[in-house]
Amino acid sequence: MVKRYFLSNKDVKELSNAVGELGVIFRNADKVEVYELNEQTTIYIVDNKPLVAKLSIKADSEQREYVIPLLTYFYLSPTYTLNYPTITVDDGAVPHIVNGADVMRPGIKEINGDFGNGDVVLIRDLKGRYIAIGVSLVSASEMRSITKGKVVKVIHHLGDRLWHLSQELLKSK
C-alpha cells in the first residue's frame, strides 16, 4: 500500500539537515511530498519532481539505509552538481550495468574522489552521462590498486523500477 503525504516546513528542515549533501535540494523547496512505496523504498518528490530516494538495502550481512539522488535528478537538473565520488565505466560495461549488473573492476576507466567501503558512488559512461548509483564494496585506494573482481553494488540504474516510477510520477504532475 503506497502512502503519500506532504512534509511540514519543520520536517523538511529536519530532513535537509539529516541528508548531508542532498540537503540543499530540500532547503530550496516550496513543497516536499513523501511517496512511501514499501518499507524498503521511499521517494521524495521536491516541487513535483522525484529527486531523492531512501533505500533500505542489505549490504554484507546488515541492513543499511541509503539516501541517494535519483537518476532523474541529473536529467532534470543538469546544472546541479553533487559532491559524490564518481566512477566512469567503459562502453562494454554500460549495457550490463543498466540491466542491473554490479560493477566489475575491469570495466572501470576512471575513479574520481575518495571513498570508503559502503559509500555511495555515482556511475557514468564515457560521455559523462549518469547511468547508475551504487555502493562501493572497497575503498577508493583499494579499487585503484586491484584489477579484477566486483567493486560496486548497483542500487539504482537507468531502466530500473525506481527510474520507471520516477518517470510515471513526472507524467502525473
Protein Blocks (a to p, Z undefined) as FASTA:
>chain_A
ZZdddddfklmmmmmmmnommmmmmmmpfbdcdddfblmbccddeehiafbdcddddehj
bccddddddfklmmmmmmbccddddddddfklmmmmmnopacdfklpmbdgdjddehiac
ddddfkopafbdcddfbdfklmmmpmgdcfbdcfbdehiaklmmmmmmmmmZZ
